[in-house]
Amino acid sequence: MGYGSDLEAKLARKVTRAITTFDLIEEGDRVMVGLSGGKDSWALMQILDVLRRRSPVRFSLIAVNVDSGYDGYRHDAIAGACDQRGWEYRIEHTAIGEIMDDVLDADATPCSLCARLRRGVLYRLAADVGATKIALGHHADDFVETLLLNLFFAGSLKAMPARLVSDDRRHVVIRPLVYVPEDEARAYTRACELPVIGCCCPVCGDLSLKRQRIKRLLIDLDREHPGLKQSMLKALGNVAPRHLLDTRLNPPAALRATAAVAS
């Protein structure tokens, strides 16, 4: 059985590589896809459904949408697309938008708090629907952007993992699009004619946000030096701990020369 297009075949190869490399999906898994309605989560749901029908590893899918409660959010369009494709889904209506308004200052950046609140809802829903894995639509660009955000603004050398076990050990979060660039996810969603739905957050897409600045920086650098973002992604899997300054990785007491010094 062939793929629907060359683009679909390309995404299938990259997602299969991620699944194989990081053991993202195993026999009998029930994978809950966080379906926001954005281009990346649609691409993830669609390509996982394609792979599910072809894979010798049996697994099931359920899409879960967390409605933050912002005016104008088209959760009905998300439900309609899922119905049309025969996908199992659940839409969870929340008051996250109201909570954000109550606890944040007017000039605060809400994205990180919103993400934590939504993650909490996803963890709860995973238990409700019997999911063994929670799949999120972070793509390759997200990984390298997060690396630079932490490097520039948090003084930390970290990005995000393709597979993460929650702190309470109850949930496994997977990111199968780790090798898929943002432009390919966008093109695939468009080709599949899936309805891209904005989150309707008042600051969504605000170019003053740090992540948007990093995104523009990487676009400019990759234009000047093609393959730069791919090289950065590769670096996340090619770490040289001995060449870092973290004493947890390189305890000074362990860094002792053992050979006799010539007189």
C-alpha positions as CSV (number, residue, x, y, z in Angstrom):
1,M,0.0,0.0,0.0
2,G,1.6,3.2,-1.2
3,Y,1.5,6.6,0.5
4,G,-0.7,9.4,-0.6
5,S,2.1,11.6,-1.8
6,D,5.9,12.0,-1.8
7,L,5.5,14.4,1.1
8,E,3.6,11.9,3.1
9,A,6.2,9.2,2.4
10,K,8.9,11.6,3.6
11,L,7.1,12.3,6.9
12,A,6.3,8.7,7.4
13,R,10.1,7.8,7.1
14,K,11.0,10.6,9.6
15,V,8.4,9.7,12.1
16,T,9.2,6.0,11.8
17,R,12.8,6.8,12.4
18,A,11.8,8.7,15.6
19,I,9.6,5.9,16.8
20,T,12.3,3.4,16.3
21,T,15.2,5.4,17.7
22,F,13.4,6.4,20.9
23,D,11.0,3.5,21.3
24,L,8.1,6.0,21.2
25,I,5.3,3.5,20.4
26,E,5.1,-0.1,21.5
27,E,2.7,-3.1,20.9
28,G,-0.7,-2.4,22.3
29,D,-0.2,1.3,23.1
30,R,-3.2,3.6,23.2
31,V,-1.7,6.9,22.0
32,M,-3.5,10.1,23.0
33,V,-2.6,12.9,20.6
34,G,-2.9,16.4,21.9
35,L,-4.9,18.0,19.1
36,S,-4.9,21.8,19.4
37,G,-6.1,22.3,15.9
38,G,-2.8,23.9,14.9
39,K,-0.9,22.7,11.8
40,D,1.6,20.6,13.8
41,S,-0.9,18.6,15.9
42,W,-3.0,17.9,12.7
43,A,0.1,16.7,10.9
44,L,1.0,14.5,13.8
45,M,-2.5,13.0,14.1
46,Q,-2.7,12.4,10.3
47,I,0.7,10.7,9.9
48,L,0.2,8.6,13.0
49,D,-3.1,7.4,11.6
50,V,-1.4,6.5,8.3
51,L,1.4,4.6,10.1
52,R,-1.1,2.9,12.4
53,R,-2.8,1.3,9.4
54,R,0.5,0.1,8.0
55,S,2.5,-0.8,11.1
56,P,3.1,-4.4,12.3
57,V,3.1,-2.9,15.8
58,R,-0.6,-2.6,16.8
59,F,-1.6,0.6,18.5
60,S,-4.7,2.8,18.8
61,L,-5.2,6.6,18.6
62,I,-7.5,9.0,20.3
63,A,-7.3,12.8,19.7
64,V,-7.9,15.0,22.7
65,N,-8.5,18.8,22.3
66,V,-8.2,21.1,25.3
67,D,-10.5,24.1,24.7
68,S,-9.1,27.0,26.8
69,G,-12.3,28.9,26.7
70,Y,-11.3,31.8,24.5
71,D,-14.0,33.5,22.4
72,G,-14.1,32.4,18.8
73,Y,-12.2,29.1,19.3
74,R,-13.5,26.7,16.6
75,H,-13.6,23.4,18.5
76,D,-16.6,22.4,16.3
77,A,-14.4,22.5,13.2
78,I,-11.9,20.1,15.0
79,A,-14.8,17.8,15.9
80,G,-16.1,17.8,12.3
81,A,-12.7,17.0,10.8
82,C,-12.2,14.1,13.3
83,D,-15.7,12.8,12.5
84,Q,-15.0,13.0,8.8
85,R,-11.9,10.8,9.1
86,G,-13.4,8.4,11.6
87,W,-11.0,9.4,14.4
88,E,-11.9,8.8,18.0
89,Y,-11.7,12.1,19.8
90,R,-12.6,14.0,22.9
91,I,-13.0,17.7,23.4
92,E,-12.4,19.0,27.0
93,H,-13.8,22.5,27.7
94,T,-11.8,24.4,30.4
95,A,-11.5,27.8,32.0
96,I,-7.8,28.1,31.3
97,G,-8.3,31.5,29.6
98,E,-10.1,32.9,32.7
99,I,-7.4,31.6,35.0
100,M,-4.7,33.3,32.9
101,D,-6.6,36.6,33.1
102,D,-6.8,36.3,36.9
103,V,-3.2,35.4,37.8
104,L,-1.1,37.2,35.2
105,D,0.0,40.8,35.1
106,A,-0.9,42.8,32.0
107,D,2.6,42.7,30.7
108,A,3.5,39.1,31.6
109,T,4.1,36.4,29.0
110,P,1.4,33.8,29.4
111,C,2.7,31.0,27.1
112,S,4.6,29.0,29.7
113,L,1.8,29.1,32.3
114,C,-0.8,28.2,29.7
115,A,1.4,25.3,28.5
116,R,1.6,24.0,32.1
117,L,-2.1,24.3,32.7
118,R,-2.9,22.5,29.5
119,R,-0.3,19.8,30.3
120,G,-2.1,19.2,33.6
121,V,-5.4,18.7,31.8
122,L,-3.8,16.3,29.3
123,Y,-2.3,14.2,32.1
124,R,-5.7,14.0,33.7
125,L,-7.4,13.1,30.5
126,A,-4.8,10.4,29.7
127,A,-5.9,8.5,32.8
128,D,-9.6,9.0,31.8
129,V,-9.2,7.6,28.3
130,G,-6.7,4.8,29.3
131,A,-3.9,6.3,27.3
132,T,-0.4,4.7,27.6
133,K,1.4,7.5,25.7
134,I,0.7,11.2,25.2
135,A,1.8,12.4,21.8
136,L,2.6,16.1,21.3
137,G,3.2,17.9,18.0
138,H,6.6,19.5,18.7
139,H,8.6,19.5,15.4
140,A,12.3,19.8,14.7
141,D,12.3,23.6,14.8
142,D,10.7,23.6,18.2
143,F,13.6,21.5,19.5
144,V,16.3,23.9,18.3
145,E,14.3,27.0,19.3
146,T,14.0,25.6,22.8
147,L,17.7,24.9,22.9
148,L,18.5,28.5,22.1
149,L,15.8,29.9,24.4
150,N,17.3,28.0,27.4
151,L,20.8,28.9,26.3
152,F,20.2,32.6,25.9
153,F,17.6,33.4,28.6
154,A,17.7,30.6,31.2
155,G,21.4,29.9,31.4
156,S,20.7,26.2,30.8
157,L,22.0,23.8,28.1
158,K,18.9,21.8,27.4
159,A,16.2,21.4,24.7
160,M,13.3,18.9,25.0
161,P,13.3,15.1,24.9
162,A,11.6,12.9,22.3
163,R,10.4,10.7,25.1
164,L,9.7,12.0,28.6
165,V,8.4,10.2,31.7
166,S,6.4,12.6,34.0
167,D,7.8,13.4,37.4
168,D,5.2,11.1,39.1
169,R,6.2,8.3,36.7
170,R,2.5,7.9,35.6
171,H,2.7,9.3,32.1
172,V,5.0,9.0,29.0
173,V,5.1,12.0,26.7
174,I,6.3,11.4,23.2
175,R,7.2,13.8,20.3
176,P,7.2,11.8,17.1
177,L,7.8,14.9,14.9
178,V,11.3,15.4,16.3
179,Y,12.9,14.9,12.8
180,V,10.1,16.8,10.9
181,P,10.9,20.5,10.0
182,E,8.1,23.0,10.6
183,D,7.7,23.8,6.9
184,E,7.1,20.1,6.1
185,A,4.5,19.8,8.9
186,R,2.7,22.9,7.5
187,A,2.8,21.6,3.9
188,Y,1.4,18.2,4.9
189,T,-1.5,19.7,6.9
190,R,-2.3,21.9,3.9
191,A,-2.1,19.0,1.5
192,C,-4.4,16.9,3.7
193,E,-6.9,19.9,3.8
194,L,-7.1,19.9,7.5
195,P,-8.6,23.0,9.2
196,V,-6.0,24.9,11.0
197,I,-7.6,26.5,14.0
198,G,-5.9,29.4,16.0
199,C,-6.0,29.2,19.8
200,C,-7.7,32.6,19.9
201,C,-5.3,33.7,22.7
202,P,-4.9,37.5,22.6
203,V,-1.1,37.2,22.4
204,C,-0.9,34.3,20.0
205,G,1.7,35.0,17.4
206,D,3.0,38.1,19.2
207,L,6.3,38.8,17.5
208,S,7.7,40.4,20.6
209,L,7.7,37.1,22.4
210,K,11.1,35.6,22.9
211,R,10.3,32.4,21.0
212,Q,9.2,34.4,18.0
213,R,12.5,36.3,18.1
214,I,14.5,33.1,18.2
215,K,12.4,31.7,15.3
216,R,13.2,34.7,13.2
217,L,16.9,34.5,14.1
218,L,17.1,30.8,13.1
219,I,15.3,31.5,9.8
220,D,17.8,34.2,8.9
221,L,20.8,32.1,9.9
222,D,19.5,29.0,8.0
223,R,19.0,31.2,5.0
224,E,22.6,32.3,5.1
225,H,23.9,28.8,6.1
226,P,21.6,26.1,4.7
227,G,21.4,23.1,6.9
228,L,22.2,25.0,10.1
229,K,19.0,24.0,11.9
230,Q,19.5,20.4,10.9
231,S,23.1,20.6,12.3
232,M,21.8,22.0,15.6
233,L,19.2,19.2,15.9
234,K,22.0,16.6,15.2
235,A,24.1,18.2,18.0
236,L,21.3,17.4,20.5
237,G,22.2,13.7,19.9
238,N,25.9,14.2,19.8
239,V,26.8,15.6,23.2
240,A,30.4,15.7,24.5
241,P,29.9,15.9,28.3
242,R,33.7,16.2,29.0
243,H,33.7,19.5,27.1
244,L,31.1,21.1,29.3
245,L,31.5,23.0,32.6
246,D,28.8,21.1,34.6
247,T,30.6,19.5,37.6
248,R,27.7,17.0,38.0
249,L,28.9,15.6,34.7
250,N,32.6,16.1,35.4
251,P,33.3,16.0,39.1
252,P,36.6,17.7,39.7
253,A,37.8,15.0,42.0
254,A,37.3,12.5,39.2
255,L,39.4,14.5,36.8
256,R,42.8,13.4,38.0
257,A,45.7,12.4,35.8
258,T,46.8,8.9,36.6
259,A,49.9,8.6,34.5
260,A,53.2,9.5,36.1
261,V,54.5,12.8,35.1
262,A,57.9,12.6,33.4
263,S,60.6,14.4,35.3
